[in-house]
Amino acid sequence: MFVMTIDQRGSTGDLDRVPGFIEQVARLEPAGAGRPAFERSVGDEVQGVVRDADAVVDIALYALREGHWYVGIGVGTVTLPAGASPREGTGTAFVAARKAVERAKAAASQVPVSVVAGIMAGEAGGNTPAGEGERTCAKAEAVLRLLGRLVQERTEAQWRVVDALRHLDAGAPGAGRPGPARHGSQKQVARELGISEQSVSRTVLRSGWQEEWAARPAASLLLDLAQAQVVPAVQETGAGDGGVK
């Protein structure tokens, strides 16, 4: 499991975007991954416990697309009783998520997302599993920042096409999670939007849609690998008291 701490950018001069963000996040969870527990933590900040790495990527990229959020992802141990609030959770991932969102705020002109390993002081370094986990977190962060750059630079016209394609593919029988647009999908979206199929094809190419969906699994894989490296195997299988680790 992962912990995400997401803080609103420039909240003192902006409206409170937390309720809308939490509502939208509830719709982003991939099928079969379990509903993420997200809530306001303090001020204009939300915190969530997310079971699935694909969902972490979905939520992070949605937040980056919005352009109103700093995104921190903590990788480490999580203990959260069934049905409990994230504020009742404990574990190194919570501490790591706090560090991650602060790092995202300090990213200046970089894409404001950070991934931090929940490792106690003195554990990391060299070729130890903890040190490997920190390096894998850095790689996951790099991929997410590249993906974040893609979604942040899309124009409104490009998003209209991309959103229509994603909605269409998600609703196709047996489609599972949405992915790169199929040729037939592009033809249907062209009809729905009243534009040429060539325009849809060019928009898909310029938007980086295919590249995004080719790279999303890499981000998820690195997050899962980091989790396996950071969290001892005994803790991965030791939750039998109603908590989740």
Contacts in CASP RR format, 6 or more apart in sequence:
PFRMAT RR
TARGET T0000
AUTHOR 0000-0000-0000
METHOD contacts of the structure
MODEL  1
MFVMTIDQRGSTGDLDRVPGFIEQVARLEPAGAGRPAFERSVGDEVQGVV
RDADAVVDIALYALREGHWYVGIGVGTVTLPAGASPREGTGTAFVAARKA
VERAKAAASQVPVSVVAGIMAGEAGGNTPAGEGERTCAKAEAVLRLLGRL
VQERTEAQWRVVDALRHLDAGAPGAGRPGPARHGSQKQVARELGISEQSV
SRTVLRSGWQEEWAARPAASLLLDLAQAQVVPAVQETGAGDGGVK
1 49 0 8 1.000
1 50 0 8 1.000
1 51 0 8 1.000
1 78 0 8 1.000
1 80 0 8 1.000
1 93 0 8 1.000
1 227 0 8 1.000
1 244 0 8 1.000
1 245 0 8 1.000
2 49 0 8 1.000
2 50 0 8 1.000
2 51 0 8 1.000
2 53 0 8 1.000
2 56 0 8 1.000
2 73 0 8 1.000
2 74 0 8 1.000
2 75 0 8 1.000
2 76 0 8 1.000
2 78 0 8 1.000
2 93 0 8 1.000
2 223 0 8 1.000
2 227 0 8 1.000
3 47 0 8 1.000
3 48 0 8 1.000
3 49 0 8 1.000
3 50 0 8 1.000
3 73 0 8 1.000
3 74 0 8 1.000
3 76 0 8 1.000
3 78 0 8 1.000
3 86 0 8 1.000
3 93 0 8 1.000
3 94 0 8 1.000
3 96 0 8 1.000
3 97 0 8 1.000
4 38 0 8 1.000
4 47 0 8 1.000
4 48 0 8 1.000
4 50 0 8 1.000
4 56 0 8 1.000
4 59 0 8 1.000
4 60 0 8 1.000
4 71 0 8 1.000
4 72 0 8 1.000
4 73 0 8 1.000
4 74 0 8 1.000
4 97 0 8 1.000
5 41 0 8 1.000
5 45 0 8 1.000
5 46 0 8 1.000
5 47 0 8 1.000
5 48 0 8 1.000
5 72 0 8 1.000
5 74 0 8 1.000
5 97 0 8 1.000
5 98 0 8 1.000
5 100 0 8 1.000
5 101 0 8 1.000
6 21 0 8 1.000
6 45 0 8 1.000
6 46 0 8 1.000
6 47 0 8 1.000
6 59 0 8 1.000
6 63 0 8 1.000
6 69 0 8 1.000
6 70 0 8 1.000
6 71 0 8 1.000
6 72 0 8 1.000
6 101 0 8 1.000
7 44 0 8 1.000
7 45 0 8 1.000
7 46 0 8 1.000
7 69 0 8 1.000
7 70 0 8 1.000
7 101 0 8 1.000
7 105 0 8 1.000
8 14 0 8 1.000
8 16 0 8 1.000
8 17 0 8 1.000
8 18 0 8 1.000
8 44 0 8 1.000
8 45 0 8 1.000
8 68 0 8 1.000
8 69 0 8 1.000
8 70 0 8 1.000
9 67 0 8 1.000
9 68 0 8 1.000
9 69 0 8 1.000
9 70 0 8 1.000
9 112 0 8 1.000
10 68 0 8 1.000
11 17 0 8 1.000
11 43 0 8 1.000
11 44 0 8 1.000
14 68 0 8 1.000
16 44 0 8 1.000
17 44 0 8 1.000
17 66 0 8 1.000
17 68 0 8 1.000
18 40 0 8 1.000
18 43 0 8 1.000
18 44 0 8 1.000
18 45 0 8 1.000
18 46 0 8 1.000
21 46 0 8 1.000
21 63 0 8 1.000
21 66 0 8 1.000
21 69 0 8 1.000
22 38 0 8 1.000
22 39 0 8 1.000
22 40 0 8 1.000
22 46 0 8 1.000
24 62 0 8 1.000
25 36 0 8 1.000
25 38 0 8 1.000
25 46 0 8 1.000
25 59 0 8 1.000
25 62 0 8 1.000
26 35 0 8 1.000
26 36 0 8 1.000
26 38 0 8 1.000
28 55 0 8 1.000
28 58 0 8 1.000
28 59 0 8 1.000
28 62 0 8 1.000
29 35 0 8 1.000
29 36 0 8 1.000
29 52 0 8 1.000
29 55 0 8 1.000
29 58 0 8 1.000
30 52 0 8 1.000
30 54 0 8 1.000
30 55 0 8 1.000
30 58 0 8 1.000
30 177 0 8 1.000
31 176 0 8 1.000
31 177 0 8 1.000
32 52 0 8 1.000
33 51 0 8 1.000
33 52 0 8 1.000
33 54 0 8 1.000
33 55 0 8 1.000
34 51 0 8 1.000
34 52 0 8 1.000
34 55 0 8 1.000
36 48 0 8 1.000
36 49 0 8 1.000
36 50 0 8 1.000
36 51 0 8 1.000
36 55 0 8 1.000
36 59 0 8 1.000
37 48 0 8 1.000
37 49 0 8 1.000
37 80 0 8 1.000
37 83 0 8 1.000
37 84 0 8 1.000
37 85 0 8 1.000
37 86 0 8 1.000
38 46 0 8 1.000
38 47 0 8 1.000
38 48 0 8 1.000
38 86 0 8 1.000
39 46 0 8 1.000
39 47 0 8 1.000
39 48 0 8 1.000
39 85 0 8 1.000
39 86 0 8 1.000
39 87 0 8 1.000
40 46 0 8 1.000
41 47 0 8 1.000
41 86 0 8 1.000
41 87 0 8 1.000
45 101 0 8 1.000
47 86 0 8 1.000
47 87 0 8 1.000
47 97 0 8 1.000
48 86 0 8 1.000
49 78 0 8 1.000
49 80 0 8 1.000
49 86 0 8 1.000
49 89 0 8 1.000
49 244 0 8 1.000
50 56 0 8 1.000
50 59 0 8 1.000
51 244 0 8 1.000
53 219 0 8 1.000
53 220 0 8 1.000
53 221 0 8 1.000
53 223 0 8 1.000
53 224 0 8 1.000
53 227 0 8 1.000
54 177 0 8 1.000
54 216 0 8 1.000
54 220 0 8 1.000
56 73 0 8 1.000
56 220 0 8 1.000
56 223 0 8 1.000
57 144 0 8 1.000
57 147 0 8 1.000
57 216 0 8 1.000
57 219 0 8 1.000
57 220 0 8 1.000
57 223 0 8 1.000
60 71 0 8 1.000
60 73 0 8 1.000
60 113 0 8 1.000
60 144 0 8 1.000
60 148 0 8 1.000
61 144 0 8 1.000
61 147 0 8 1.000
61 148 0 8 1.000
61 151 0 8 1.000
61 212 0 8 1.000
63 69 0 8 1.000
63 71 0 8 1.000
63 113 0 8 1.000
64 71 0 8 1.000
64 111 0 8 1.000
64 112 0 8 1.000
64 113 0 8 1.000
64 147 0 8 1.000
64 148 0 8 1.000
64 151 0 8 1.000
64 152 0 8 1.000
65 148 0 8 1.000
65 151 0 8 1.000
65 152 0 8 1.000
65 154 0 8 1.000
67 152 0 8 1.000
69 112 0 8 1.000
70 101 0 8 1.000
70 104 0 8 1.000
70 105 0 8 1.000
70 112 0 8 1.000
70 113 0 8 1.000
71 100 0 8 1.000
71 101 0 8 1.000
71 104 0 8 1.000
71 112 0 8 1.000
71 113 0 8 1.000
71 114 0 8 1.000
72 97 0 8 1.000
72 100 0 8 1.000
72 101 0 8 1.000
72 103 0 8 1.000
72 104 0 8 1.000
72 113 0 8 1.000
72 114 0 8 1.000
72 115 0 8 1.000
72 116 0 8 1.000
73 97 0 8 1.000
73 100 0 8 1.000
73 113 0 8 1.000
73 114 0 8 1.000
73 115 0 8 1.000
73 116 0 8 1.000
73 140 0 8 1.000
73 141 0 8 1.000
73 144 0 8 1.000
73 223 0 8 1.000
74 93 0 8 1.000
74 94 0 8 1.000
74 96 0 8 1.000
74 97 0 8 1.000
74 99 0 8 1.000
74 100 0 8 1.000
74 115 0 8 1.000
74 116 0 8 1.000
74 117 0 8 1.000
74 118 0 8 1.000
75 93 0 8 1.000
75 96 0 8 1.000
75 115 0 8 1.000
75 116 0 8 1.000
75 117 0 8 1.000
75 118 0 8 1.000
75 133 0 8 1.000
75 137 0 8 1.000
75 223 0 8 1.000
75 226 0 8 1.000
75 227 0 8 1.000
75 230 0 8 1.000
75 231 0 8 1.000
76 91 0 8 1.000
76 92 0 8 1.000
76 93 0 8 1.000
76 96 0 8 1.000
76 117 0 8 1.000
76 118 0 8 1.000
76 119 0 8 1.000
76 227 0 8 1.000
76 230 0 8 1.000
76 231 0 8 1.000
77 91 0 8 1.000
77 92 0 8 1.000
77 93 0 8 1.000
77 118 0 8 1.000
77 231 0 8 1.000
77 235 0 8 1.000
77 245 0 8 1.000
78 89 0 8 1.000
78 90 0 8 1.000
78 91 0 8 1.000
78 93 0 8 1.000
78 94 0 8 1.000
78 244 0 8 1.000
78 245 0 8 1.000
79 89 0 8 1.000
79 90 0 8 1.000
79 91 0 8 1.000
79 239 0 8 1.000
79 243 0 8 1.000
79 244 0 8 1.000
79 245 0 8 1.000
80 86 0 8 1.000
80 88 0 8 1.000
80 89 0 8 1.000
80 90 0 8 1.000
80 243 0 8 1.000
80 244 0 8 1.000
81 88 0 8 1.000
81 89 0 8 1.000
81 242 0 8 1.000
81 243 0 8 1.000
82 242 0 8 1.000
82 243 0 8 1.000
82 244 0 8 1.000
92 118 0 8 1.000
92 119 0 8 1.000
92 120 0 8 1.000
92 230 0 8 1.000
93 118 0 8 1.000
95 118 0 8 1.000
96 116 0 8 1.000
96 117 0 8 1.000
96 118 0 8 1.000
96 119 0 8 1.000
97 116 0 8 1.000
99 116 0 8 1.000
100 114 0 8 1.000
100 115 0 8 1.000
100 116 0 8 1.000
101 114 0 8 1.000
103 114 0 8 1.000
103 116 0 8 1.000
104 112 0 8 1.000
104 113 0 8 1.000
104 114 0 8 1.000
105 112 0 8 1.000
107 113 0 8 1.000
107 114 0 8 1.000
110 145 0 8 1.000
111 144 0 8 1.000
111 145 0 8 1.000
111 148 0 8 1.000
111 149 0 8 1.000
111 152 0 8 1.000
113 141 0 8 1.000
113 144 0 8 1.000
113 145 0 8 1.000
113 148 0 8 1.000
114 141 0 8 1.000
115 137 0 8 1.000
115 138 0 8 1.000
115 140 0 8 1.000
115 141 0 8 1.000
115 144 0 8 1.000
115 223 0 8 1.000
115 226 0 8 1.000
116 137 0 8 1.000
117 124 0 8 1.000
117 130 0 8 1.000
117 131 0 8 1.000
117 133 0 8 1.000
117 134 0 8 1.000
117 137 0 8 1.000
117 226 0 8 1.000
117 230 0 8 1.000
118 230 0 8 1.000
119 130 0 8 1.000
119 131 0 8 1.000
119 133 0 8 1.000
119 134 0 8 1.000
119 230 0 8 1.000
123 130 0 8 1.000
123 131 0 8 1.000
124 130 0 8 1.000
124 131 0 8 1.000
124 133 0 8 1.000
124 134 0 8 1.000
125 131 0 8 1.000
125 134 0 8 1.000
129 229 0 8 1.000
129 230 0 8 1.000
130 229 0 8 1.000
130 230 0 8 1.000
131 229 0 8 1.000
132 229 0 8 1.000
133 225 0 8 1.000
133 226 0 8 1.000
133 229 0 8 1.000
133 230 0 8 1.000
136 222 0 8 1.000
136 225 0 8 1.000
136 226 0 8 1.000
136 229 0 8 1.000
137 226 0 8 1.000
137 230 0 8 1.000
139 222 0 8 1.000
140 219 0 8 1.000
140 222 0 8 1.000
140 223 0 8 1.000
140 226 0 8 1.000
143 215 0 8 1.000
143 218 0 8 1.000
143 219 0 8 1.000
143 222 0 8 1.000
144 219 0 8 1.000
146 215 0 8 1.000
147 212 0 8 1.000
147 215 0 8 1.000
147 216 0 8 1.000
147 219 0 8 1.000
150 207 0 8 1.000
150 208 0 8 1.000
150 211 0 8 1.000
150 212 0 8 1.000
151 212 0 8 1.000
154 162 0 8 1.000
154 207 0 8 1.000
154 208 0 8 1.000
157 203 0 8 1.000
158 203 0 8 1.000
158 206 0 8 1.000
158 207 0 8 1.000
159 207 0 8 1.000
160 193 0 8 1.000
161 189 0 8 1.000
161 193 0 8 1.000
161 200 0 8 1.000
161 203 0 8 1.000
161 204 0 8 1.000
161 207 0 8 1.000
162 203 0 8 1.000
162 204 0 8 1.000
162 207 0 8 1.000
162 209 0 8 1.000
164 189 0 8 1.000
164 192 0 8 1.000
164 193 0 8 1.000
165 178 0 8 1.000
165 181 0 8 1.000
165 185 0 8 1.000
165 186 0 8 1.000
165 189 0 8 1.000
165 200 0 8 1.000
165 204 0 8 1.000
165 209 0 8 1.000
166 178 0 8 1.000
166 179 0 8 1.000
167 178 0 8 1.000
168 185 0 8 1.000
168 188 0 8 1.000
168 189 0 8 1.000
169 175 0 8 1.000
169 178 0 8 1.000
169 179 0 8 1.000
169 181 0 8 1.000
169 182 0 8 1.000
169 185 0 8 1.000
170 176 0 8 1.000
170 177 0 8 1.000
170 178 0 8 1.000
172 185 0 8 1.000
179 213 0 8 1.000
180 209 0 8 1.000
180 210 0 8 1.000
180 213 0 8 1.000
180 214 0 8 1.000
181 189 0 8 1.000
181 204 0 8 1.000
181 209 0 8 1.000
181 210 0 8 1.000
186 197 0 8 1.000
186 200 0 8 1.000
186 201 0 8 1.000
186 204 0 8 1.000
187 197 0 8 1.000
187 200 0 8 1.000
189 200 0 8 1.000
190 196 0 8 1.000
190 197 0 8 1.000
190 199 0 8 1.000
190 200 0 8 1.000
193 200 0 8 1.000
204 210 0 8 1.000
228 236 0 8 1.000
231 245 0 8 1.000
235 245 0 8 1.000
236 245 0 8 1.000
238 245 0 8 1.000
239 245 0 8 1.000
END
